[in-house]
Amino acid sequence: MKLLIDVLGWSGSVFLILAYGLTIVENNKHVNYSKYLNLFGALLIAINCYYYNAIPSFVSNLIWSIMATFTLYRVKRKERHLANVKVVEHIFFYQRFRELMMKIKSKNY
């Protein structure tokens, strides 16, 4: 059991370091991965800290994972909103296009 907890803690540390590295690179393609790495890394370290009764570190990493969860929620909500805006824009374009076609047909070109 102790070995499993140690592996989880070290894995969490690696995840957090990778997340920080991906943030520094500033490649939009990989920025989303860093958010998930932050979440899982903090959770794994929190499990390790709880096992070893390191309460201050446990609380810090628990707060870190909650912040990562809110960040992921905010990003997903924004993506949903942008998808809805695009649908509305397409509908508006289609309506304008139909109106234009009706005007052209009514003038008997």
Number of C-alpha atoms within 10 A of each C-alpha: 6 10 8 10 18 18 15 19 21 16 17 24 19 14 22 23 16 17 22 16 13 20 17 10 10 10 10 10 8 13 18 15 14 21 23 19 24 24 25 20 27 27 22 26 28 27 20 23 21 16 14 13 11 13 13 12 15 22 14 15 22 19 15 17 24 15 15 20 17 12 15 16 12 12 14 12 12 12 12 12 12 12 12 12 12 12 12 12 12 12 12 12 12 12 12 12 12 12 12 12 11 11 11 11 10 9 7 6 5
